[in-house]
């Protein structure tokens, strides 16, 4: 006898339940409370109707990599109690397309982007929470400021009154050896700790956005406060992850 087909919404709910269990287990192993880790659902290529299933399951924090997809999905879910973050590489000419929809940008990785954000936010009379993206793996394929240059960029961005630095973001190295990802996450935490010692006005350094579907447990053990998960909830995507971290629409 054939097994009954599971609906897509039911599969998403099951995936979320399993994911929450993974987060709770990692927190227990690290001596942390599960509520100290926020789950951000990475929505790249996921249509709005599938995201609604996650909303119905109680999820509220979504992150998009592409400005064009953000412009399409946010209005489609405007009636839902959803908070959007931008987590992809942001071109300066796309700033105007992102600011109206998000409450945080995870990928501030250069002074020119901070300047473009400040200019637009000043024009709109707004301020924005941001994270500084650090390329802790130092891979050419990834964006982010070099680790040794991160303190300087933090100081530069902190000078803009419209940008509220809340912490740091990184993408762990994709490797068969989990020690490689751990090294990246540990380095981000160390940079965060050094940045706190600077005691810059308006800089909180409360958030560490790190860890995805394959390495979130390691990230939590190293202090992640936001984990960005897509595949473990919505399934494999058409394109490799590298597609979503490069310059794009």
C-alpha positions as CSV (number, residue, x, y, z in Angstrom):
1,X,0.0,0.0,0.0
2,X,1.3,3.4,-0.9
3,X,2.0,5.8,1.9
4,X,-0.3,8.9,1.9
5,X,1.3,12.0,0.4
6,X,2.4,14.6,2.9
7,X,1.4,18.2,2.0
8,X,4.1,20.8,1.5
9,X,2.8,22.8,4.4
10,X,2.9,19.7,6.7
11,X,6.4,19.0,5.5
12,X,7.5,22.5,6.3
13,X,5.9,22.3,9.8
14,X,7.7,19.0,10.4
15,X,11.0,20.4,9.3
16,X,10.6,23.4,11.5
17,X,9.8,21.2,14.5
18,X,12.9,19.2,13.8
19,X,15.0,22.3,13.4
20,X,13.8,23.7,16.7
21,X,14.8,20.5,18.4
22,X,18.3,20.8,16.9
23,X,18.5,24.3,18.2
24,X,17.3,23.2,21.7
25,X,19.8,20.3,21.8
26,X,22.7,22.6,20.8
27,X,21.7,25.1,23.4
28,X,21.5,22.5,26.1
29,X,24.9,21.2,25.1
30,X,26.3,24.7,25.4
31,X,24.6,25.7,28.6
32,X,22.4,28.3,26.8
33,X,18.7,29.0,26.8
34,X,17.0,28.3,23.5
35,X,15.4,31.8,23.5
36,X,18.9,33.3,23.2
37,X,19.1,32.0,19.6
38,X,16.8,33.6,17.0
39,X,15.8,31.5,14.0
40,X,15.9,33.5,10.7
41,X,14.4,31.7,7.8
42,X,16.4,32.2,4.6
43,X,13.8,32.7,1.9
44,X,16.0,32.7,-1.3
45,X,14.0,31.3,-4.2
46,X,11.1,30.2,-1.9
47,X,7.8,31.6,-3.1
48,X,5.5,33.6,-0.8
49,X,2.9,30.8,-0.6
50,X,5.4,28.4,0.9
51,X,6.6,31.1,3.3
52,X,3.0,31.5,4.5
53,X,3.2,27.9,5.7
54,X,6.1,28.9,7.9
55,X,4.1,31.9,9.2
56,X,1.2,29.6,10.0
57,X,3.7,27.4,12.0
58,X,4.6,30.4,14.1
59,X,7.8,31.8,12.4
60,X,8.2,35.5,12.2
61,X,11.7,36.3,11.1
62,X,12.6,36.0,7.4
63,X,15.8,36.9,5.6
64,X,16.2,37.6,1.9
65,X,19.4,37.6,-0.3
66,X,18.1,39.4,-3.4
67,X,16.5,42.9,-3.6
68,X,14.2,41.8,-6.4
69,X,12.9,38.8,-4.5
70,X,12.4,41.0,-1.4
71,X,10.3,43.5,-3.4
72,X,8.1,40.7,-4.6
73,X,7.6,38.7,-1.4
74,X,7.3,41.4,1.2
75,X,4.0,42.9,-0.3
76,X,2.7,39.3,-0.7
77,X,3.0,38.8,3.0
78,X,2.2,42.3,4.1
79,X,-0.8,41.0,6.1
80,X,1.4,38.6,8.1
81,X,3.3,39.5,11.3
82,X,6.7,39.1,9.6
83,X,9.9,40.9,10.2
84,X,12.3,41.0,7.2
85,X,16.1,41.2,7.3
86,X,18.4,41.5,4.3
87,X,21.2,38.9,4.4
88,X,22.7,39.0,0.9
89,X,25.4,41.0,-0.7
90,X,24.0,44.5,-1.3
91,X,25.0,46.7,-4.2
92,X,24.9,50.4,-3.5
93,X,22.5,51.0,-6.3
94,X,20.0,48.6,-4.7
95,X,19.9,50.3,-1.3
96,X,16.7,52.2,-2.2
97,X,15.0,48.9,-3.1
98,X,15.9,47.3,0.3
99,X,15.5,50.0,2.9
100,X,11.7,50.3,2.8
101,X,11.2,46.6,3.6
102,X,13.7,45.5,6.2
103,X,14.5,46.2,9.9
104,X,18.1,44.9,9.7
105,X,20.8,44.5,7.1
106,X,23.3,41.8,7.9
107,X,25.8,42.5,5.1
108,X,27.5,45.8,5.6
109,X,31.0,45.0,4.5
110,X,32.5,48.2,3.1
111,X,32.5,51.9,3.7
112,X,30.9,52.8,0.3
113,X,27.8,50.7,1.2
114,X,27.6,52.4,4.6
115,X,27.8,55.8,2.9
116,X,25.0,54.9,0.4
117,X,22.8,53.6,3.3
118,X,23.4,56.7,5.3
119,X,22.6,59.0,2.4
120,X,19.3,57.2,1.6
121,X,18.3,56.9,5.3
122,X,19.0,60.5,5.9
123,X,16.8,61.5,3.0
124,X,14.0,59.3,4.3
125,X,14.4,60.4,7.9
126,X,15.1,56.9,9.1
127,X,17.7,54.8,10.9
128,X,18.6,51.1,10.4
129,X,20.0,48.3,12.4
130,X,23.0,46.7,10.7
131,X,25.5,44.0,11.2
132,X,29.1,44.2,9.9
133,X,29.9,41.2,7.6
134,X,33.3,39.7,8.2
135,X,34.9,37.2,5.8
136,X,36.3,34.9,8.5
137,X,37.1,32.1,6.1
138,X,39.1,34.6,3.9
139,X,37.8,32.8,0.8
140,X,37.8,34.9,-2.4
141,X,34.3,33.6,-3.2
142,X,32.8,35.2,-0.1
143,X,32.1,38.9,0.7
144,X,32.9,40.6,3.9
145,X,35.6,42.7,5.4
146,X,38.9,41.0,6.2
147,X,39.1,40.1,9.9
148,X,42.1,42.4,10.6
149,X,40.2,45.3,8.9
150,X,36.9,44.8,10.8
151,X,37.7,47.1,13.8
152,X,38.4,50.0,11.4
153,X,35.2,49.4,9.5
154,X,33.2,49.2,12.7
155,X,34.6,52.6,13.8
156,X,33.8,54.1,10.3
157,X,30.2,52.8,10.2
158,X,29.6,53.8,13.8
159,X,30.2,57.4,12.8
160,X,27.0,57.4,10.7
161,X,24.1,58.4,13.0
162,X,21.6,56.6,10.8
163,X,23.3,53.2,11.2
164,X,22.9,51.3,14.5
165,X,25.5,48.5,14.7
166,X,24.0,45.6,16.5
167,X,26.8,43.0,15.9
168,X,28.5,40.9,13.3
169,X,27.7,38.4,10.6
170,X,29.8,35.7,8.8
171,X,29.4,32.6,6.6
172,X,31.3,29.6,7.9
173,X,33.6,27.7,5.6
174,X,31.9,24.9,3.8
175,X,34.2,21.9,4.6
176,X,34.0,18.2,5.4
177,X,36.0,19.1,8.6
178,X,33.7,20.8,11.1
179,X,36.8,22.4,12.7
180,X,37.0,24.8,9.7
181,X,33.5,26.2,10.4
182,X,34.2,26.4,14.1
183,X,37.4,28.3,13.4
184,X,35.3,30.9,11.5
185,X,32.6,31.2,14.1
186,X,35.1,31.5,17.0
187,X,37.0,34.2,15.1
188,X,33.8,36.2,14.7
189,X,33.2,36.0,18.4
190,X,36.7,37.1,19.2
191,X,36.3,40.1,16.8
192,X,33.0,40.9,18.6
193,X,34.8,40.8,22.0
194,X,37.5,43.1,20.8
195,X,35.0,45.5,19.2
196,X,33.2,45.7,22.6
197,X,36.4,46.8,24.2
198,X,36.4,49.9,21.9
199,X,33.3,51.1,23.7
200,X,32.0,53.0,20.7
201,X,28.9,55.1,21.3
202,X,25.8,53.5,19.8
203,X,27.5,50.2,19.0
204,X,25.9,47.3,20.9
205,X,27.6,44.2,19.5
206,X,24.8,42.0,20.9
207,X,24.2,39.9,17.8
208,X,26.3,37.2,16.1
209,X,24.6,36.1,12.9
210,X,26.3,32.9,11.9
211,X,25.4,29.3,11.2
212,X,23.2,27.8,8.5
213,X,21.5,24.4,7.9
214,X,24.6,22.3,8.0
215,X,26.6,24.0,10.8
216,X,24.1,25.7,13.1
217,X,25.0,23.5,16.1
218,X,28.7,24.6,15.9
219,X,27.6,28.2,15.5
220,X,25.4,28.0,18.6
221,X,28.2,26.4,20.6
222,X,30.4,29.4,19.6
223,X,27.8,32.0,20.6
224,X,25.5,32.6,17.6
225,X,22.4,34.6,18.4
226,X,20.9,34.4,14.9
227,X,21.1,31.3,12.7
228,X,20.1,31.7,9.1
229,X,18.4,28.5,7.9
230,X,16.7,27.8,4.6
231,X,17.5,24.3,3.1
232,X,16.6,22.4,6.3
233,X,13.1,23.9,6.2
234,X,12.3,24.4,2.5
235,X,14.5,21.8,0.9
236,X,17.3,22.0,-1.6
237,X,17.4,24.9,-4.0
238,X,18.0,25.0,-7.7
239,X,21.3,26.9,-7.5
240,X,24.3,26.4,-5.2
241,X,24.8,28.6,-2.2
242,X,27.6,30.5,-4.0
243,X,24.9,32.0,-6.3
244,X,23.3,33.7,-3.5
245,X,26.4,35.3,-2.0
246,X,27.7,36.9,-5.1
247,X,26.8,40.3,-6.6
248,X,23.2,40.1,-7.9
249,X,19.8,41.7,-8.3
